[in-house]
């Protein structure tokens, strides 16, 4: 019986080694393929015109949105200032009216 167990263990070890060897071989093939793909990509001519156009378009869109947002902020600040001035005027009238009533 011990010989059967030892034989079974040896067989399992051999199968495990074969599986590891197959996995290493497959990993090497994948890495080699990836290296080849990278070399091809790096050596190919990229359509820089399209990239430049897209870049410029994104920048221009950002500038337009920034201008619009700044204008909205200016209008809001102007409205807040106008509201504050009106509130100050109202408070001055209230205080002066109260003072006039006291005299």
C-alpha positions, 0 to 999 in steps of 0.5 A: 500500500505505501508503494501505491501511495508513493506511486500516486504522489509521483504521478501527481507531481509529474502532472503538476510539473507538466501543467506548470511547464505548459503554463510557462510556455503559454505565458512566454507565447503571450508575452512574445505576442504582446512585445510584437504588438507593442513594437508594431504599434510604436513603429506605426504612423499614428494619425496625428492630424485627427488627434490634434484636431480632437485636442483642439476641439476639446480645448475650444469646448473647454474655453467656451464653457469657461466663458459661459460659466464666467458670464453666469458668475458675473451676472450672479455676482451683479445680482447679489450686489444689487440685492445687497445694495437694496437691502442696505438702502432698506435698512437705512430707511428703517433706521432713519424712520425709527430715529425720526419716530423717536424724536 
